[in-house]
Amino acid sequence: MAKQKKKSGGGFMFGLIVGLAAGATLALLLAPQTGEETRETLAGQLRDRYGEAISQGREAYTRAKGEVLTRYSAAKAGQ
């Protein structure tokens, strides 16, 4: 029976590093827009979502306030 050599993780790590470098290089070369443009796009989307969330929060507050006042008035009139 022949002894089997233990494989080290060195080959895997080398392949992983080469793969990461190749992927990062391709991502930079094939990016549809510059980093600056991407940041501006993401910031705009964030502002839009923030504004929408604030608007929805105000609407929910107004509905809840109306509901509470209606119930309070009904309970007060029932006494």
N, C-alpha and C positions, 0 to 999 in steps of 0.2 A: 504494500500500500504506500503510495506516494504522499508525502506531507503536502498539505495545501498551505499556500502562503496567505497570510492575512493581508487583506487589501486595506490600505490606509484611506482616510477621507481626503487626502490631498488632491486626488484626481477630481473628486466631486467638487471640492472648493474651487479649484482652478476653473472647472467648467461653469460653475455658478457665477464666478466673477467675470469670466469672458461673456457669458450670456447677459449679465446685467449691463456690462459696458456696451455690448452690441445693441441691446434694446434701448438704452438711453440715447445712443448715437442716432439710431433710426427714428426715435421719437422726436428728437430735435430737428432732424433733417426733413421729416414728413409732417411737421406740425402745420396746421392750416393757417395759423396766425402767430404773431409775436407774443412773447410773454406779457408785454405791456397791454396789448389788445385783449388778451385773455383775462388779465386782472381787471381791466375796465368792464368787460362783459360780466364777469362774476360780481363785481361791485354793483353794477346796475341791477342785476337780478336780485341781489341781496336787498337793495333799497326797495325794489318793487315788492318783494315778499314781506319785508318789514312793514311797509305802508299798508299792505293788504291785511296783515295780522292785526295792526292797530285798528284799522277800520272794522274788522270783524269783532274785535274785542269791544269797541264802542257800541256796536249794534247789539251784541249780547248783553252788555251792561244796561242799555236802554230797555231792552225787552224784559230783563230780570227785574229792573227797577219798577217798570209798569206793572208787572205781575205781582210783586210784593205790595205795591201801593193798593192795587185792586183788592187783594186778599185782606189787607189791613182794613181798608174801608168797609169791606163786607163784614168782617169780624166785628168791627166797631159798631156798625149799624145793627148787628144782631144782638147786641147787649141790651 
